[in-house]
Amino acid sequence: VASIDPAVQSYTETILKKVKDTWKSDSIGAIIMNPKNGEIYTMASLPSFDPNNLKEVKDVKLFSNPLVENVYEMGSIIKPLTMAVGIDTGAINSDSTYNDTGFMMSNGKRIANYDGKARGVISVKEVLGQSLNVGAATVALKVGNERFSEYFKSFGLGEKTGIDQPNETKGIIDNLNSTRDIEHATASYGQGIAMSPIETIRALSVIANGGMLIKPHIVNSIEYIDGRTENLLDGESLRVIESDTATDVTKMLVSVVDNSISKAHPDIKMEHYTIAAKTGTAQIADHVNGGYYSDRYLHSFFGYFPAYDPKFIVFIYQVYPKGAQYASETLVDPFTEITKFLISYYDIPPDR
């Protein structure tokens, strides 16, 4: 008995096709999951194929599932995890401030905010609100390399989730084993480490569900012909951060929606529902010449709602969309459409 809901799956695929057609991205995908127990309602990716007409498939790569088999550098959607580490270790609290100088040097390398501009002395909340790389790196370095890496690994990064799908891969997080500051600084804002989409949504669910690492799955139970039913929903979960830490980061992410994203996309802010969300834009690595492409990006977006007792966490990504640099340009509206559909379809009661 699968957890996939055909209506939600179909609607999500329709939205993804519209986005892919608009931005001509190389590929796009989405996962919708219950962050409390790992129950997956949708796993969708494009380009895809018709399982009833396999002979039409020219590229065998289409038979793979990029949501569990591919890894990507995810960018700024990783910053909430960094903030959670900072708060949980006591390195910062939600009222802390820091001096944002616009850039910093680490092991001879320059780390800069997306616009290169300094903000001066500001609240750590602005690390998420304005998506500041220097702020995320400052928090990570204040925690300390070894402890920061331990926390990121405790979120399940660098390991398989155990999802009931074939050929699952695990993230590439070798940089977290480095003794240098630069690798941890870049990891704090989602560069230099790569994760699968399913690995990413599980890690982000830790914040959504109050601090627990859960196991994603698409099979809820097995019904045998002899009448027995084996329930698979009650999977084990492991506490990795305190519930108060998760609540603090959730408050920051609700503020991101209400006070930042909604300025350009007012529909995402809903009068009667709290939504916690964050965009991510990552440079794509150039595996031929080394370094990163200057004009190719991976866009990502995640959000969960109702924010303080979430029924759903939604993760969307697309690889190399054309004509847009930032995920805020391409993925906010699709997320909003999916969110409104889920609220209506499942008749989710308002929370504010």
Secondary structure, DSSP 4 states (H G I P E B T S, - for coil): -B---HHHHHHHHHHHHHHHHHHT-SEEEEEEE-TTT-BEEEEEEES---TT-GGG---GGGGS-HHHH--B--GGGGHHHHHHHHHHHTS--TT-EEEE-SEEEETTEEEE-TT----EEEETHHHHHTT-HHHHHHHHHHH-HHHHHHHHHHTTTTS----SSTT----B-GGGG-SSHHHHHHHTTT-S-BB-HHHHHHHHHHHHTTSEE---BSB-EEE-TTS-EEE------EE-S-HHHHHHHHHHHHHIIIIIIHHH-GGGSBTTB--EEEEEEEEEE-TTTSSEEEEEEEEEEEEEESTTS-SEEEEEEEES-SS-SSHHHHTHHHHHHHHHHHHHHTTPPP--
